[in-house]
Amino acid sequence: MYLRIKPPSGEIVVSAPARMSERMIVDFVRGRREWIDRQRERMAKARHEAMVGFGEGEFDPSSNGGVGGAFGVGGVGGGVGGNAEGAEEVGDDLFSASGLDPFDGDTRSVDPVPSVSPSSDSPASNDGDDADFDRNYVWTDDRRKRAEAAINAALPGLLDKWTPIVGKSPTHITLRLMTSRWGSCTPKTGRIRLNLQLGLMEPEFLEYVLVHELTHLWERGHGERFRARMDAYLPRWRDLRRELNRRIVL
């Protein structure tokens, strides 16, 4: 059984064996209440900082600090889109603010667990409507277009650089807003999905996520062979992963 706090809302998700009773699941969550509160407080702080950074005039991806000014206009793949495959995705260590490692085995998810919701005066409380987080406010049409343009502009050069190094090419790259991941990959089909938010962040993160997902075209999991490849391709990848996973997915 494992427990995860889903950003940005702080929602609790528990995956457990199908045979486990709801009472056992609730007791499991209640026993980790202090940990949950700490993670939610940390997530709320990170979310606030990220939203301030996304405020009008606060962050401009066309400035020297972003990716837009470094590249021209281009396009790769199908632009912003959904996940048509919906199966066998990998890339789970690219969760932002993730919880414990996934349970290995038959699972079911309890989403959410109402009896352990935080008190109403908690800074990280969530009443189901997520009143202090409005994705439509954060992701305006203009911001979506700028993020998409920045990634599409950067991808041709990144693919030209990294596909010969990694030795694999994706069949398709899709850009989409994700709720908890920076990227994912379906090795069977060669499809890669990238979080649109990467277009409004430092370009090194887009590069790292792309290399990570390209490596999954060789190695489905994150075991020793995956890590060895990443060490060879991008020696700084652990530092980049650590820094990226401090960021909040909006």
C-alpha positions as CSV (number, residue, x, y, z in Angstrom):
1,M,0.0,0.0,0.0
2,Y,1.3,3.5,-0.7
3,L,0.1,7.0,-0.2
4,R,0.6,10.0,-2.4
5,I,-0.3,13.7,-2.1
6,K,-1.3,15.0,-5.5
7,P,-0.2,18.4,-6.5
8,P,-1.3,21.1,-6.8
9,S,-4.5,20.6,-4.7
10,G,-3.0,18.4,-1.9
11,E,-5.5,15.6,-2.6
12,I,-4.8,12.3,-0.9
13,V,-4.5,9.2,-3.1
14,V,-4.0,5.7,-1.7
15,S,-3.2,2.6,-3.8
16,A,-3.9,-0.6,-2.0
17,P,-4.4,-4.3,-2.7
18,A,-7.9,-5.1,-3.8
19,R,-8.4,-7.4,-0.9
20,M,-7.7,-4.7,1.7
21,S,-10.7,-3.2,3.5
22,E,-11.6,0.5,3.5
23,R,-11.2,0.6,7.3
24,M,-7.6,-0.7,7.0
25,I,-6.9,2.0,4.4
26,V,-8.4,4.8,6.5
27,D,-6.4,3.6,9.5
28,F,-3.2,3.6,7.4
29,V,-3.9,7.2,6.3
30,R,-4.8,8.4,9.8
31,G,-1.5,6.9,11.1
32,R,0.4,9.2,8.7
33,R,-1.5,12.4,9.4
34,E,1.5,14.3,10.6
35,W,3.4,13.4,7.4
36,I,0.4,14.4,5.3
37,D,0.0,17.7,7.0
38,R,3.8,18.5,6.5
39,Q,3.6,17.6,2.8
40,R,0.5,19.6,2.3
41,E,2.0,22.6,4.0
42,R,5.1,22.3,1.9
43,M,3.0,21.9,-1.3
44,A,0.8,24.9,-0.4
45,K,3.9,27.1,0.0
46,A,5.4,25.8,-3.2
47,R,2.1,26.3,-5.0
48,H,1.9,29.9,-3.7
49,E,5.4,30.7,-4.9
50,A,4.8,29.2,-8.3
51,M,1.5,31.1,-8.7
52,V,3.3,34.3,-7.8
53,G,5.9,33.5,-10.4
54,F,3.1,33.0,-12.9
55,G,1.4,36.3,-12.1
56,E,1.1,38.9,-14.8
57,G,4.4,40.7,-15.3
58,E,6.2,38.4,-12.8
59,F,7.6,35.9,-15.2
60,D,8.2,36.2,-19.0
61,P,9.4,33.2,-20.9
62,S,10.7,35.5,-23.7
63,S,13.1,37.1,-21.2
64,N,16.7,35.9,-20.6
65,G,15.4,33.7,-17.7
66,G,13.0,31.7,-19.9
67,V,13.1,29.6,-23.0
68,G,11.2,31.7,-25.4
69,G,13.9,34.2,-26.2
70,A,16.4,31.5,-27.0
71,F,14.6,29.9,-29.9
72,G,12.6,30.8,-33.0
73,V,9.2,29.5,-34.0
74,G,8.8,25.8,-35.0
75,G,6.6,22.8,-34.5
76,V,7.0,19.2,-33.6
77,G,4.3,16.5,-33.1
78,G,0.6,17.3,-32.6
79,G,0.9,20.3,-30.2
80,V,-1.2,20.3,-27.1
81,G,-3.3,17.1,-26.9
82,G,-4.5,14.3,-24.7
83,N,-3.2,10.9,-24.1
84,A,-4.7,8.5,-26.7
85,E,-2.8,5.5,-25.4
86,G,-3.6,5.6,-21.7
87,A,-1.5,2.6,-20.9
88,E,2.0,1.4,-20.1
89,E,3.2,4.9,-19.4
90,V,6.5,5.2,-17.6
91,G,8.4,8.2,-16.1
92,D,6.9,8.0,-12.7
93,D,9.9,9.4,-11.0
94,L,9.1,12.7,-12.7
95,F,6.2,13.3,-10.3
96,S,6.3,16.7,-8.7
97,A,6.1,16.6,-4.9
98,S,5.4,12.9,-5.0
99,G,4.9,10.7,-2.0
100,L,6.1,7.2,-1.3
101,D,7.2,4.7,-4.0
102,P,4.4,3.0,-5.9
103,F,3.0,-0.2,-4.5
104,D,4.2,-3.1,-6.6
105,G,1.2,-5.4,-7.3
106,D,-2.6,-5.4,-7.8
107,T,-3.9,-2.1,-6.5
108,R,-7.0,0.0,-6.2
109,S,-7.0,3.7,-5.6
110,V,-9.0,5.6,-3.0
111,D,-9.3,9.1,-4.2
112,P,-9.8,10.9,-1.9
113,V,-10.2,9.7,1.7
114,P,-12.9,12.0,3.1
115,S,-12.5,11.1,6.7
116,V,-8.9,12.5,6.9
117,S,-9.4,15.8,5.2
118,P,-7.6,18.7,6.9
119,S,-9.3,21.2,9.1
120,S,-10.8,24.2,7.4
121,D,-8.3,26.6,8.9
122,S,-5.3,24.6,7.6
123,P,-3.2,26.6,5.1
124,A,-3.2,23.5,2.9
125,S,-6.8,22.6,3.2
126,N,-8.8,21.5,0.2
127,D,-12.6,21.6,0.2
128,G,-12.9,19.8,-3.1
129,D,-13.2,23.0,-5.1
130,D,-9.6,24.0,-4.5
131,A,-10.7,27.6,-4.0
132,D,-7.2,29.0,-3.8
133,F,-6.0,27.3,-7.0
134,D,-7.7,28.2,-10.3
135,R,-6.0,26.4,-13.2
136,N,-7.9,28.6,-15.7
137,Y,-6.5,31.7,-14.0
138,V,-3.0,30.4,-14.1
139,W,-3.2,28.9,-17.6
140,T,-4.6,31.7,-19.7
141,D,-4.9,31.2,-23.4
142,D,-1.9,33.5,-23.9
143,R,0.2,31.6,-21.4
144,R,-0.7,28.3,-23.1
145,K,0.3,29.6,-26.5
146,R,3.6,31.0,-25.2
147,A,4.5,27.7,-23.5
148,E,3.6,25.7,-26.5
149,A,5.5,27.9,-28.9
150,A,8.6,27.8,-26.6
151,I,8.6,24.0,-26.5
152,N,7.9,23.6,-30.2
153,A,10.7,26.0,-31.0
154,A,13.2,24.2,-28.8
155,L,12.3,20.6,-29.7
156,P,13.9,20.4,-33.2
157,G,17.3,21.4,-31.9
158,L,17.0,19.2,-28.9
159,L,16.0,16.2,-30.9
160,D,18.8,16.8,-33.4
161,K,21.2,16.8,-30.5
162,W,19.9,14.0,-28.4
163,T,18.5,11.3,-30.7
164,P,21.9,10.4,-32.1
165,I,23.3,10.3,-28.6
166,V,20.5,8.2,-27.1
167,G,20.1,6.1,-30.3
168,K,16.3,6.3,-30.2
169,S,13.7,8.6,-31.7
170,P,10.1,9.1,-30.6
171,T,7.3,8.4,-33.0
172,H,5.3,11.3,-31.7
173,I,5.6,14.0,-29.0
174,T,2.5,15.5,-27.4
175,L,2.4,18.6,-25.2
176,R,-0.2,18.7,-22.5
177,L,-1.0,20.1,-19.1
178,M,-0.4,17.4,-16.6
179,T,-1.5,17.3,-13.0
180,S,1.5,15.6,-11.4
181,R,4.1,14.6,-14.0
182,W,6.7,16.5,-16.0
183,G,6.8,13.8,-18.7
184,S,5.8,10.3,-19.6
185,C,6.5,7.7,-22.2
186,T,4.9,4.7,-23.8
187,P,7.8,2.6,-24.9
188,K,5.6,0.2,-26.9
189,T,4.4,2.9,-29.3
190,G,7.4,5.3,-28.9
191,R,5.1,8.1,-27.9
192,I,6.4,10.8,-25.5
193,R,4.3,13.4,-23.6
194,L,5.7,16.5,-22.1
195,N,4.2,18.8,-19.6
196,L,3.3,22.2,-21.2
197,Q,4.6,24.0,-18.1
198,L,8.2,23.1,-19.2
199,G,7.8,25.8,-21.8
200,L,7.7,28.5,-19.1
201,M,10.7,27.1,-17.1
202,E,14.4,27.1,-17.5
203,P,15.4,25.3,-20.7
204,E,17.6,22.8,-18.9
205,F,14.5,21.2,-17.4
206,L,12.9,20.6,-20.8
207,E,16.1,19.1,-22.0
208,Y,16.4,16.8,-19.0
209,V,12.8,15.6,-19.3
210,L,13.2,14.9,-23.0
211,V,16.4,12.9,-22.4
212,H,14.8,11.0,-19.5
213,E,11.8,10.0,-21.7
214,L,14.0,9.1,-24.7
215,T,16.0,6.8,-22.4
216,H,12.7,5.1,-21.5
217,L,12.6,4.0,-25.2
218,W,15.5,1.7,-24.2
219,E,14.6,1.0,-20.6
220,R,11.1,0.9,-19.3
221,G,11.9,1.1,-15.6
222,H,14.3,3.2,-13.5
223,G,16.7,0.4,-12.6
224,E,20.4,0.1,-12.8
225,R,20.5,0.0,-16.6
226,F,18.3,3.1,-16.9
227,R,20.5,5.0,-14.5
228,A,23.7,3.9,-16.3
229,R,22.4,5.3,-19.5
230,M,21.4,8.5,-17.9
231,D,24.8,8.8,-16.3
232,A,26.4,8.4,-19.7
233,Y,24.1,10.8,-21.6
234,L,23.6,13.5,-19.0
235,P,25.9,13.3,-16.0
236,R,24.0,16.1,-14.2
237,W,20.7,14.4,-14.5
238,R,20.3,13.7,-10.8
239,D,20.9,17.3,-9.8
240,L,18.4,18.4,-12.5
241,R,15.8,15.8,-11.3
242,R,16.2,17.0,-7.7
243,E,15.7,20.6,-8.6
244,L,12.8,19.9,-10.9
245,N,11.0,17.8,-8.3
246,R,11.1,20.8,-5.9
247,R,8.9,22.6,-8.4
248,I,5.1,22.4,-8.3
249,V,3.0,21.3,-11.2
250,L,0.4,23.9,-12.0
